[in-house]
Amino acid sequence: MNINLVFQIAAVGIIVSVLAVVLRQSQRDEMAQLLTLAGVALVLGIVVKLVVDLFETVRTMFQLY
């Protein structure tokens, strides 16, 4: 696993949390919630790609077709 991937996920979390706090302070709670949901979806997409790569590696290693 690449350490840059961990930093990318952490950066997304930090940016989303800061922007959500700013939006909540400006009384835009709905937008903050949508932003948080978008951040979760982005990180989930990254994790799903990693899981797919893991399954492809396992399939290749055991020569499953």
N, C-alpha and C positions, 0 to 999 in steps of 0.2 A: 504494500500500500504506500502510496506516495504521501509524504508529509504536506505537500502543497494542497492536497485535497482537504486535509483537516483545516488548514488555514483558510481555504475558500469557504468552507462551511461556517467556520467561526466568523469570518468577515461578513457573510450574509446575515448571520444572527445579530452581530453588533449593529450593522447598518439598519436592519429592520427594527431592532429595539429602539434605537435612537430616533428614527423617523416616527415610530409609533408614539413615543413619548411626546414628541413635538406636536403631532397631530392631536393627541389627547389634551394637551395644554391649550390648544386653540379650539377646543370644543368640537372636534371632528372625530368623535368616537367611532362612527361607522367606517370612516376611511381608514382609521388606525386598525380596526379589526380586519378589513379587507387587505390591508398591507401585510398584516401578520399572516393571514391565510395564504397570500401570494408567496411570502417567504418560506412558509412550511412546504408549499407545493414545489417551490424551486429546489429546496434541499431534498425533498422526497424524490424528485426527478433524478438528482445526482446519485442518490443512494440506490434507486432502482437500476440505473445504468451499471453501477458497480456490481449489483447482485446478478444481473444478466451476464456480465463479463465473468463473474465467478462460476456460474453454471456452464458457460461455454468452455472455460478452462478445465473444469471437472469432466465435462463430456469428452473433450479432446484427450485428456490424460488417460481416461479409461476406455477410449476408442468406442464410445457409444454413439450410435447414429440415429 
